[in-house]
Amino acid sequence: MMPKGKYRGQRQCMSGAAGTEANRQGDAPARKRASGIHCADYGDVSIEKPRSKERVGAAPNVKEAFFLFRTAKGQSAFEFLLIVAFLTLVFVSLFSLVNSRLADETQGRVEATAADIAGLVVDQVVLAAGLNDGYSSTFTIPEVINGQSYSLDLVDGREVVVVYKDYEHVVFLPANVTGNVTFGENAIGKRDGRVHINS
């Protein structure tokens, strides 16, 4: 084993006191006799203290661990917010779509109901106009439809106007009509080539 330290151009013997004295005088034969061992000539040798091996895969210190924890936590919170925002957008879109569909269906039912009310008058006028003079009959107009009140008018003898749930439905009659329509029972007939209602 090579001795520790740094030696330049020296001969080193591990021989105790005698070897040390001979080593100082630089006499190799004397050194051999004094020590009884072979001396090695190291020449210019530089021996350094070995460095301690660095720890591989050592755990980060507390500050680094805390930083990594906060970074991961912040990223998780951001991803959670993105998911919540996406789900909220999907929910709002679906709600708007469903609400729009329901509104369209409701409006469609209102329009159909108003058309049915006007049809009660139109059908009677068409029937009377196609028959000969002397025809007479009665028909009934309900006061409420589906629990809702409405208005029904005969305008200028040529238009039936129904207003139901803020929706106005207008139908043009195929023939001139004299008179007007009321809720309840209505009398219709044909005289002198004209259709009369309640007149």
Residue frames as a rotation matrix with the C-alpha (Angstrom) as fourth column:
MET 1
0.585 0.811 0.000 0.00
0.811 -0.585 0.000 0.00
0.000 0.000 -1.000 0.00
MET 2
-0.213 -0.655 0.725 1.39
0.606 -0.671 -0.428 3.39
0.766 0.348 0.540 -0.99
PRO 3
-0.459 0.009 -0.888 1.84
0.842 -0.315 -0.438 5.77
-0.284 -0.949 0.137 1.99
LYS 4
0.638 0.759 0.129 -0.37
0.770 -0.626 -0.121 8.80
-0.011 0.176 -0.984 2.28
GLY 5
0.320 -0.476 -0.819 1.03
0.183 -0.817 0.546 12.22
-0.930 -0.325 -0.175 1.53
LYS 6
0.999 -0.032 -0.010 2.96
-0.018 -0.291 -0.957 13.83
0.028 0.956 -0.291 -1.30
TYR 7
0.332 -0.936 0.114 6.59
0.221 0.194 0.956 12.91
-0.917 -0.292 0.272 -2.20
ARG 8
0.955 -0.105 -0.279 8.74
-0.298 -0.369 -0.880 14.29
-0.011 0.923 -0.384 -4.93
GLY 9
0.409 -0.843 -0.349 11.95
-0.395 0.181 -0.901 12.39
0.822 0.506 -0.259 -5.98
GLN 10
-0.134 -0.420 0.897 12.33
-0.991 0.061 -0.119 10.57
-0.005 -0.905 -0.425 -2.65
ARG 11
-0.360 -0.007 -0.933 12.81
-0.131 0.990 0.043 6.99
0.924 0.138 -0.357 -1.61
GLN 12
0.063 0.527 0.847 10.56
-0.953 -0.220 0.208 5.81
0.297 -0.821 0.489 1.17
CYS 13
-0.507 -0.201 -0.838 11.11
0.013 0.970 -0.241 2.84
0.862 -0.134 -0.490 3.49
MET 14
0.521 0.701 0.487 8.79
-0.610 -0.093 0.787 1.73
0.597 -0.707 0.379 6.26
SER 15
0.167 -0.606 -0.778 11.60
0.306 0.782 -0.544 0.48
0.937 -0.147 0.316 8.60
GLY 16
0.689 0.120 -0.714 11.23
0.722 -0.039 0.691 2.20
0.055 -0.992 -0.114 11.91
ALA 17
0.809 -0.371 -0.456 13.98
-0.073 -0.832 0.549 4.46
-0.583 -0.411 -0.701 13.40
ALA 18
-0.179 -0.952 0.247 16.99
0.220 0.206 0.954 2.98
-0.959 0.225 0.172 11.54
GLY 19
-0.141 0.203 0.969 15.27
0.980 0.165 0.108 3.11
-0.138 0.965 -0.223 8.25
THR 20
0.861 0.508 -0.018 14.26
0.504 -0.859 -0.092 6.69
-0.062 0.070 -0.996 8.90
GLU 21
0.464 -0.772 -0.434 17.88
-0.160 -0.555 0.817 7.76
-0.872 -0.309 -0.380 9.63
ALA 22
-0.451 -0.641 0.621 19.17
0.483 0.410 0.774 5.99
-0.751 0.649 0.125 6.55
ASN 23
0.269 0.663 0.699 16.45
0.962 -0.148 -0.229 7.54
-0.048 0.734 -0.677 4.51
ARG 24
0.889 0.022 -0.457 17.57
0.106 -0.982 0.159 10.97
-0.445 -0.190 -0.875 5.67
GLN 25
0.030 -0.985 -0.172 21.20
-0.217 -0.175 0.960 10.29
-0.976 0.008 -0.219 4.58
GLY 26
0.565 0.286 -0.774 20.10
-0.781 -0.117 -0.613 9.10
-0.266 0.951 0.157 1.16
ASP 27
-0.582 -0.807 -0.104 22.24
-0.810 0.563 0.166 5.90
-0.075 0.181 -0.981 1.36
ALA 28
0.341 0.814 -0.470 20.26
-0.850 0.481 0.216 3.10
0.401 0.326 0.856 -0.16
PRO 29
-0.088 -0.378 -0.922 22.60
0.027 0.924 -0.381 0.21
0.996 -0.058 -0.071 0.92
ALA 30
-0.954 -0.266 0.137 22.65
-0.110 -0.116 -0.987 1.52
0.278 -0.957 0.082 4.45
ARG 31
-0.278 0.930 0.241 18.94
-0.960 -0.261 -0.100 1.78
-0.030 -0.259 0.965 4.40
LYS 32
0.325 0.394 -0.859 18.66
-0.515 0.836 0.189 -1.80
0.793 0.381 0.475 3.27
ARG 33
-0.478 -0.581 -0.658 20.98
0.247 0.631 -0.736 -3.01
0.843 -0.514 -0.158 6.03
ALA 34
-0.931 0.107 0.348 19.26
-0.357 -0.455 -0.815 -0.93
0.071 -0.884 0.462 8.69
SER 35
-0.158 0.980 0.120 15.81
-0.969 -0.131 -0.208 -1.92
-0.188 -0.149 0.971 7.80
GLY 36
-0.763 -0.166 0.625 16.21
-0.120 0.986 0.115 -5.32
-0.636 0.013 -0.772 6.30
ILE 37
0.246 0.879 0.408 13.50
0.496 0.247 -0.833 -4.54
-0.833 0.407 -0.375 3.80
HIS 38
-0.477 -0.338 0.812 13.42
0.879 -0.187 0.438 -3.36
0.004 0.923 0.386 0.22
CYS 39
-0.318 0.321 -0.892 12.82
0.177 -0.904 -0.389 0.33
-0.931 -0.282 0.231 -0.25
ALA 40
0.168 0.498 0.851 10.58
0.962 0.107 -0.253 1.53
-0.217 0.860 -0.461 -3.07
ASP 41
-0.829 -0.422 -0.368 11.39
0.293 -0.887 0.357 4.60
-0.476 0.188 0.859 -5.12
TYR 42
0.089 0.993 0.078 8.15
0.716 -0.009 -0.698 6.39
-0.692 0.118 -0.712 -5.77
GLY 43
-0.617 -0.349 0.705 9.61
0.755 -0.515 0.406 9.21
0.221 0.783 0.582 -7.82
ASP 44
-0.914 0.389 0.119 7.23
-0.399 -0.913 -0.081 12.11
0.077 -0.122 0.990 -8.32
VAL 45
-0.565 0.753 -0.336 4.06
0.654 0.658 0.373 10.76
0.502 -0.009 -0.865 -6.78
SER 46
-0.772 0.438 0.461 1.07
-0.562 -0.808 -0.174 12.79
0.296 -0.394 0.870 -5.76
ILE 47
-0.647 0.564 -0.512 -1.32
0.616 0.783 0.085 11.02
0.449 -0.261 -0.855 -3.48
GLU 48
-0.665 0.515 0.541 -4.52
-0.557 -0.824 0.100 12.76
0.497 -0.235 0.835 -2.69
LYS 49
-0.805 0.466 0.367 -7.15
-0.159 0.427 -0.890 11.90
-0.572 -0.775 -0.269 -0.19
PRO 50
-0.809 0.530 0.253 -9.98
0.502 0.401 0.766 10.13
0.305 0.747 -0.591 -1.99
ARG 51
-0.726 0.625 0.287 -13.15
-0.634 -0.770 0.073 12.11
0.266 -0.129 0.955 -2.22
SER 52
-0.645 0.606 0.466 -16.20
-0.059 0.569 -0.820 10.82
-0.762 -0.557 -0.331 -0.55
LYS 53
-0.840 0.386 0.381 -18.65
0.514 0.341 0.787 9.37
0.174 0.857 -0.484 -2.99
GLU 54
-0.762 0.641 0.090 -21.65
-0.646 -0.763 -0.027 11.53
0.051 -0.078 0.996 -3.68
ARG 55
-0.560 0.664 0.495 -24.95
0.071 0.634 -0.770 10.09
-0.825 -0.396 -0.402 -2.71
VAL 56
-0.961 0.247 -0.126 -26.83
-0.134 -0.015 0.991 9.00
0.242 0.969 0.047 -5.77
GLY 57
-0.263 0.952 -0.158 -30.56
0.305 0.238 0.922 9.49
0.915 0.195 -0.353 -5.76
ALA 58
-0.855 -0.066 -0.514 -30.51
0.517 -0.166 -0.840 11.36
-0.030 -0.984 0.176 -2.47
ALA 59
0.149 0.988 -0.040 -33.86
0.989 -0.147 0.033 12.77
0.026 -0.044 -0.999 -1.40
PRO 60
-0.129 -0.161 0.979 -34.33
0.341 -0.934 -0.109 16.54
0.931 0.320 0.175 -1.98
ASN 61
-0.942 -0.241 -0.231 -34.14
0.300 -0.305 -0.904 18.79
0.148 -0.921 0.359 0.99
VAL 62
-0.368 0.862 -0.349 -37.23
0.733 0.038 -0.679 20.09
-0.571 -0.506 -0.646 2.78
LYS 63
-0.255 0.261 -0.931 -37.44
-0.301 -0.936 -0.180 23.32
-0.919 0.235 0.317 0.79
GLU 64
-0.824 -0.085 -0.559 -37.30
-0.566 0.154 0.810 21.51
0.017 0.984 -0.175 -2.54
ALA 65
-0.823 0.556 -0.112 -39.86
0.558 0.829 0.018 18.98
0.103 -0.048 -0.993 -1.38
PHE 66
-0.239 0.751 -0.616 -42.18
0.468 -0.467 -0.750 21.77
-0.851 -0.467 -0.240 -0.23
PHE 67
-0.449 0.009 -0.894 -41.75
-0.619 -0.724 0.304 23.57
-0.645 0.689 0.330 -3.55
LEU 68
-0.944 0.085 -0.319 -42.54
-0.191 0.647 0.738 20.41
0.269 0.758 -0.594 -5.50
PHE 69
-0.622 0.753 -0.217 -45.57
0.741 0.475 -0.474 19.79
-0.254 -0.455 -0.853 -3.29
ARG 70
-0.159 0.561 -0.812 -46.90
0.048 -0.817 -0.574 23.30
-0.986 -0.131 0.103 -3.83
THR 71
-0.671 -0.135 -0.729 -46.28
-0.683 -0.271 0.679 23.06
-0.290 0.953 0.089 -7.57
ALA 72
-0.922 0.344 -0.175 -48.13
0.238 0.863 0.445 19.75
0.304 0.369 -0.878 -7.83
LYS 73
-0.416 0.800 -0.432 -50.93
0.715 -0.006 -0.699 21.08
-0.561 -0.600 -0.570 -5.65
GLY 74
-0.296 0.265 -0.918 -51.28
-0.345 -0.926 -0.156 24.22
-0.891 0.270 0.365 -7.77
GLN 75
-0.852 -0.049 -0.522 -51.34
-0.518 0.229 0.824 22.19
0.079 0.972 -0.220 -10.96
SER 76
-0.784 0.603 -0.147 -54.02
0.613 0.789 -0.041 19.90
0.092 -0.122 -0.988 -9.55
ALA 77
-0.247 0.703 -0.667 -56.13
0.404 -0.551 -0.730 22.91
-0.881 -0.449 -0.148 -8.52
PHE 78
-0.496 0.010 -0.868 -55.78
-0.649 -0.668 0.364 24.41
-0.576 0.744 0.338 -12.01
GLU 79
-0.937 0.155 -0.313 -56.81
-0.120 0.701 0.703 21.14
0.328 0.696 -0.638 -13.65
PHE 80
-0.582 0.765 -0.276 -59.78
0.752 0.378 -0.540 20.89
-0.309 -0.521 -0.795 -11.29
LEU 81
-0.234 0.478 -0.846 -60.90
-0.095 -0.878 -0.470 24.41
-0.968 -0.030 0.251 -12.24
LEU 82
-0.745 -0.068 -0.663 -60.63
-0.657 -0.097 0.748 23.53
-0.115 0.993 0.027 -15.92
ILE 83
-0.881 0.441 -0.172 -62.79
0.388 0.881 0.271 20.45
0.271 0.172 -0.947 -15.41
VAL 84
-0.356 0.773 -0.525 -65.37
0.629 -0.217 -0.746 22.43
-0.691 -0.596 -0.409 -13.43
ALA 85
-0.380 0.171 -0.909 -65.47
-0.477 -0.879 0.034 25.14
-0.793 0.446 0.416 -16.12
PHE 86
-0.895 0.013 -0.445 -65.89
-0.402 0.407 0.820 22.55
0.192 0.914 -0.359 -18.87
LEU 87
-0.716 0.664 -0.216 -68.68
0.694 0.709 -0.121 20.74
0.073 -0.237 -0.969 -17.03
THR 88
-0.302 0.601 -0.740 -70.40
0.288 -0.682 -0.672 24.06
-0.909 -0.416 0.034 -16.30
LEU 89
-0.601 0.022 -0.799 -70.26
-0.678 -0.544 0.495 24.99
-0.424 0.839 0.342 -19.97
VAL 90
-0.917 0.267 -0.297 -71.70
0.027 0.783 0.621 21.63
0.399 0.561 -0.725 -20.98
PHE 91
-0.547 0.741 -0.389 -74.47
0.772 0.267 -0.576 21.91
-0.323 -0.616 -0.719 -18.37
VAL 92
-0.320 0.411 -0.854 -75.40
-0.127 -0.911 -0.391 25.45
-0.939 -0.016 0.344 -19.43
SER 93
-0.774 -0.010 -0.633 -75.45
-0.631 -0.071 0.772 24.43
-0.053 0.997 0.049 -23.09
LEU 94
-0.836 0.485 -0.257 -77.65
0.409 0.862 0.298 21.41
0.366 0.144 -0.919 -22.41
PHE 95
-0.421 0.698 -0.580 -79.96
0.636 -0.229 -0.737 23.46
-0.647 -0.679 -0.347 -20.18
SER 96
-0.458 0.215 -0.863 -80.31
-0.482 -0.875 0.038 26.15
-0.747 0.434 0.504 -22.85
LEU 97
-0.881 0.099 -0.462 -81.00
-0.385 0.415 0.824 23.54
0.274 0.904 -0.328 -25.52
VAL 98
-0.694 0.650 -0.309 -83.63
0.707 0.697 -0.122 21.76
0.136 -0.303 -0.943 -23.42
ASN 99
-0.363 0.553 -0.750 -85.23
0.360 -0.659 -0.660 25.06
-0.859 -0.510 0.040 -22.39
SER 100
-0.649 0.080 -0.757 -85.35
-0.639 -0.598 0.484 26.18
-0.413 0.798 0.439 -26.01
ARG 101
-0.890 0.334 -0.311 -86.96
0.052 0.751 0.658 22.90
0.453 0.569 -0.686 -27.05
LEU 102
-0.515 0.724 -0.459 -89.56
0.817 0.254 -0.517 23.20
-0.258 -0.642 -0.722 -24.29
ALA 103
-0.408 0.337 -0.848 -90.30
-0.094 -0.940 -0.328 26.81
-0.908 -0.055 0.415 -25.25
ASP 104
-0.810 0.084 -0.580 -90.73
-0.586 -0.078 0.806 25.81
0.022 0.993 0.113 -28.89
GLU 105
-0.787 0.544 -0.293 -93.07
0.469 0.834 0.290 22.97
0.402 0.091 -0.911 -27.96
THR 106
-0.409 0.641 -0.650 -95.11
0.646 -0.299 -0.702 25.24
-0.645 -0.707 -0.292 -25.69
GLN 107
-0.502 0.183 -0.845 -95.38
-0.471 -0.878 0.089 27.90
-0.726 0.443 0.527 -28.37
GLY 108
-0.911 0.152 -0.382 -96.35
-0.279 0.453 0.846 25.25
0.302 0.878 -0.371 -30.88
ARG 109
-0.615 0.726 -0.308 -99.17
0.788 0.584 -0.195 24.06
0.038 -0.363 -0.931 -28.63
VAL 110
-0.346 0.470 -0.812 -100.41
0.221 -0.800 -0.557 27.64
-0.912 -0.372 0.172 -28.16
GLU 111
-0.678 0.042 -0.733 -100.46
-0.656 -0.485 0.579 28.24
-0.331 0.874 0.357 -31.90
ALA 112
-0.893 0.356 -0.276 -102.24
0.135 0.797 0.589 24.94
0.429 0.489 -0.760 -32.53
THR 113
-0.481 0.741 -0.468 -104.87
0.784 0.125 -0.608 25.76
-0.393 -0.659 -0.641 -29.89
ALA 114
-0.370 0.317 -0.873 -105.50
-0.222 -0.943 -0.249 29.23
-0.902 0.102 0.419 -31.38
ALA 115
-0.823 0.045 -0.566 -105.83
-0.561 0.079 0.824 27.66
0.082 0.996 -0.039 -34.84
ASP 116
-0.791 0.570 -0.221 -108.35
0.570 0.819 0.073 25.12
0.222 -0.068 -0.973 -33.49
ILE 117
-0.348 0.679 -0.646 -110.46
0.468 -0.471 -0.747 27.91
-0.812 -0.563 -0.154 -31.97
ALA 118
-0.435 0.152 -0.888 -110.49
-0.646 -0.739 0.191 29.85
-0.627 0.657 0.420 -35.23
GLY 119
-0.959 0.021 -0.284 -111.25
-0.199 0.662 0.722 26.61
0.203 0.749 -0.631 -37.06
LEU 120
-0.597 0.799 -0.066 -114.54
0.606 0.396 -0.690 26.26
-0.525 -0.452 -0.721 -35.16
VAL 121
0.101 0.622 -0.777 -115.82
-0.146 -0.763 -0.630 29.39
-0.984 0.177 0.014 -36.88
VAL 122
-0.494 -0.378 -0.783 -114.16
-0.785 -0.191 0.589 28.81
-0.372 0.906 -0.202 -40.25
ASP 123
-0.980 0.124 0.155 -115.60
0.167 0.939 0.302 25.31
-0.108 0.322 -0.941 -40.61
GLN 124
-0.201 0.972 -0.121 -119.13
0.622 0.031 -0.782 26.56
-0.757 -0.233 -0.611 -39.92
VAL 125
0.103 0.200 -0.974 -118.80
-0.462 -0.858 -0.225 29.42
-0.881 0.473 0.003 -42.40
VAL 126
-0.786 -0.444 -0.431 -117.41
-0.587 0.315 0.746 27.14
-0.196 0.839 -0.508 -45.13
LEU 127
-0.807 0.532 0.254 -120.28
0.517 0.846 -0.129 24.70
-0.284 0.027 -0.958 -44.59
ALA 128
0.085 0.899 -0.429 -122.96
0.414 -0.424 -0.806 27.40
-0.907 -0.109 -0.408 -44.67
ALA 129
-0.131 -0.181 -0.975 -121.47
-0.652 -0.725 0.222 29.13
-0.747 0.665 -0.023 -47.72
GLY 130
-0.930 -0.297 -0.216 -121.59
-0.357 0.590 0.725 25.87
-0.088 0.751 -0.655 -49.71
LEU 131
-0.613 0.775 0.152 -125.28
0.707 0.624 -0.332 25.23
-0.352 -0.096 -0.931 -49.02
ASN 132
-0.373 0.580 0.724 -128.44
0.596 -0.447 0.666 26.83
0.711 0.680 -0.179 -50.36
ASP 133
-0.644 0.251 0.722 -130.37
-0.519 -0.837 -0.172 29.64
0.561 -0.486 0.670 -48.80
GLY 134
0.474 0.875 0.101 -132.45
-0.610 0.244 0.754 28.63
0.635 -0.418 0.650 -45.82
TYR 135
0.098 -0.506 -0.857 -129.67
0.471 0.782 -0.408 26.66
0.877 -0.363 0.315 -44.13
SER 136
0.363 -0.027 0.932 -129.43
-0.711 -0.654 0.258 27.15
0.602 -0.756 -0.256 -40.37
SER 137
0.346 -0.321 -0.882 -127.46
0.524 0.846 -0.102 25.58
0.778 -0.427 0.460 -37.55
THR 138
0.883 -0.131 0.450 -125.79
-0.429 -0.616 0.661 26.30
0.191 -0.777 -0.600 -34.23
PHE 139
0.254 -0.845 -0.471 -122.29
0.488 0.532 -0.692 25.87
0.835 -0.054 0.547 -32.88
THR 140
0.969 0.099 -0.228 -120.68
0.248 -0.299 0.922 26.52
0.023 -0.949 -0.314 -29.51
ILE 141
0.179 -0.925 0.336 -117.58
-0.004 -0.342 -0.940 28.55
0.984 0.167 -0.065 -28.72
PRO 142
0.389 -0.059 -0.919 -116.04
0.864 0.369 0.342 27.71
0.319 -0.928 0.194 -25.31
GLU 143
0.965 0.020 0.261 -115.19
-0.065 -0.947 0.315 30.59
0.254 -0.321 -0.912 -22.98
VAL 144
0.348 -0.893 0.285 -111.87
-0.813 -0.135 0.567 29.11
-0.468 -0.428 -0.773 -21.83
ILE 145
0.767 -0.248 -0.592 -109.34
-0.249 0.734 -0.631 26.75
0.591 0.632 0.502 -23.41
ASN 146
0.101 -0.740 -0.665 -107.12
0.589 0.583 -0.560 24.64
0.802 -0.335 0.495 -21.14
GLY 147
0.288 0.117 -0.951 -108.10
0.941 -0.221 0.258 26.88
-0.180 -0.968 -0.173 -18.25
GLN 148
-0.715 -0.585 -0.384 -106.97
0.467 -0.807 0.361 30.01
-0.521 0.079 0.850 -20.15
SER 149
0.426 0.845 -0.322 -109.22
0.322 -0.474 -0.820 32.80
-0.846 0.246 -0.474 -21.36
TYR 150
-0.684 -0.582 0.440 -108.87
0.618 -0.141 0.774 34.19
-0.389 0.801 0.456 -24.88
SER 151
-0.152 0.631 -0.761 -110.52
-0.336 -0.757 -0.560 36.61
-0.929 0.171 0.327 -27.28
LEU 152
-0.565 0.086 0.821 -112.36
0.711 0.556 0.431 35.86
-0.419 0.827 -0.375 -30.53
ASP 153
-0.086 0.502 -0.860 -113.55
-0.208 -0.854 -0.477 38.50
-0.974 0.138 0.178 -33.02
LEU 154
0.111 0.200 0.974 -115.00
0.925 0.337 -0.174 38.63
-0.363 0.920 -0.148 -36.50
VAL 155
-0.272 -0.365 -0.891 -113.42
0.120 -0.931 0.345 41.61
-0.955 -0.013 0.297 -38.27
ASP 156
-0.431 0.147 -0.890 -115.10
-0.755 -0.599 0.267 43.21
-0.495 0.787 0.369 -41.31
GLY 157
0.600 0.782 0.166 -116.94
-0.589 0.573 -0.570 39.97
-0.541 0.245 0.804 -41.98
ARG 158
0.751 -0.349 -0.560 -113.79
-0.414 0.412 -0.812 38.49
0.514 0.842 0.165 -43.57
GLU 159
-0.306 -0.941 -0.145 -111.32
-0.331 0.248 -0.910 37.77
0.893 -0.231 -0.387 -40.77
VAL 160
0.867 0.397 -0.303 -111.44
0.129 0.408 0.904 35.61
0.482 -0.822 0.302 -37.66
VAL 161
-0.070 -0.897 0.437 -108.97
-0.413 -0.373 -0.831 36.91
0.908 -0.238 -0.344 -35.07
VAL 162
0.846 0.238 -0.478 -108.04
0.281 0.563 0.777 34.77
0.454 -0.791 0.410 -32.04
VAL 163
0.007 -0.833 0.553 -105.71
-0.612 -0.441 -0.656 36.02
0.791 -0.334 -0.514 -29.29
TYR 164
0.936 0.251 -0.248 -104.57
-0.007 0.716 0.698 33.22
0.353 -0.651 0.672 -26.96
LYS 165
0.630 -0.715 -0.304 -101.68
0.602 0.201 0.773 33.54
-0.492 -0.670 0.557 -24.46
ASP 166
0.247 -0.481 -0.841 -100.40
-0.245 -0.871 0.426 36.69
-0.937 0.101 -0.333 -26.18
TYR 167
-0.825 -0.453 0.339 -100.40
0.196 0.333 0.922 34.92
-0.530 0.827 -0.186 -29.54
GLU 168
-0.015 0.814 -0.581 -102.61
-0.565 -0.486 -0.667 36.33
-0.825 0.318 0.467 -32.29
HIS 169
-0.740 -0.122 0.662 -103.94
0.377 0.740 0.558 34.00
-0.558 0.662 -0.501 -34.94
VAL 170
-0.185 0.630 -0.754 -105.74
-0.633 -0.663 -0.400 35.41
-0.752 0.404 0.521 -38.00
VAL 171
-0.642 0.086 0.762 -107.74
0.512 0.787 0.343 33.40
-0.571 0.611 -0.549 -40.56
PHE 172
-0.730 0.402 -0.553 -109.39
-0.631 -0.706 0.321 34.82
-0.261 0.583 0.769 -43.68
LEU 173
-0.127 0.805 0.580 -112.91
-0.045 0.579 -0.814 33.54
-0.991 -0.130 -0.037 -44.36
PRO 174
-0.788 -0.179 0.589 -113.87
0.515 0.333 0.790 32.20
-0.338 0.926 -0.170 -47.82
ALA 175
-0.183 0.791 0.584 -117.09
0.721 -0.296 0.627 34.26
0.668 0.536 -0.516 -47.85
ASN 176
-0.675 0.024 0.738 -118.45
-0.330 -0.904 -0.273 37.47
0.660 -0.428 0.618 -46.40
VAL 177
-0.393 0.505 -0.769 -120.20
0.817 0.575 -0.040 37.00
0.422 -0.644 -0.638 -43.08
THR 178
-0.138 0.449 0.883 -122.75
-0.270 -0.875 0.402 39.25
0.953 -0.183 0.242 -41.49
GLY 179
0.877 0.479 -0.021 -122.85
-0.083 0.195 0.977 39.44
0.473 -0.856 0.211 -37.71
ASN 180
-0.071 -0.895 0.440 -120.37
-0.848 -0.178 -0.499 38.52
0.525 -0.409 -0.747 -35.02
VAL 181
0.079 -0.039 -0.996 -119.25
0.214 0.977 -0.021 35.56
0.974 -0.212 0.086 -32.93
THR 182
0.207 0.019 0.978 -119.74
-0.879 -0.435 0.195 35.27
0.429 -0.900 -0.074 -29.16
PHE 183
-0.884 -0.462 0.070 -118.82
-0.428 0.743 -0.515 32.78
0.186 -0.485 -0.855 -26.46
GLY 184
-0.393 0.759 0.519 -121.38
-0.286 0.436 -0.854 30.07
-0.874 -0.484 0.045 -25.91
GLU 185
-0.103 0.465 0.879 -124.00
0.729 0.637 -0.251 29.13
-0.677 0.615 -0.405 -28.50
ASN 186
-0.590 -0.121 -0.798 -123.98
-0.398 -0.816 0.419 30.85
-0.702 0.565 0.433 -31.90
ALA 187
0.380 0.776 0.504 -126.64
0.291 0.417 -0.861 30.64
-0.878 0.474 -0.067 -34.62
ILE 188
-0.665 -0.609 -0.432 -125.50
-0.293 -0.319 0.901 30.47
-0.687 0.726 0.033 -38.24
GLY 189
0.250 0.763 0.596 -127.57
0.479 0.438 -0.761 30.44
-0.841 0.476 -0.256 -41.44
LYS 190
-0.856 -0.487 0.172 -127.66
0.366 -0.339 0.867 31.48
-0.364 0.805 0.469 -45.07
ARG 191
0.319 0.944 -0.087 -130.04
0.638 -0.282 -0.717 34.00
-0.701 0.173 -0.692 -46.49
ASP 192
0.946 0.142 -0.293 -129.95
-0.106 -0.715 -0.691 35.94
-0.308 0.684 -0.661 -49.73
GLY 193
0.735 -0.677 -0.036 -126.68
0.272 0.343 -0.899 34.27
0.621 0.651 0.436 -50.66
ARG 194
-0.076 -0.770 0.634 -124.91
-0.555 -0.495 -0.668 35.50
0.828 -0.403 -0.389 -47.54
VAL 195
-0.144 -0.088 -0.986 -123.84
0.646 0.746 -0.160 33.76
0.750 -0.660 -0.051 -44.35
HIS 196
0.219 0.305 0.927 -125.29
-0.494 -0.784 0.375 35.21
0.841 -0.540 -0.021 -41.17
ILE 197
-0.389 -0.332 -0.859 -124.04
0.612 0.604 -0.511 34.59
0.689 -0.724 -0.032 -37.65
ASN 198
-0.415 0.324 -0.850 -126.23
0.838 -0.227 -0.496 35.71
-0.353 -0.919 -0.177 -34.76
SER 199
-0.773 0.209 -0.599 -128.07
-0.282 -0.959 0.030 38.09
-0.568 0.192 0.800 -37.05
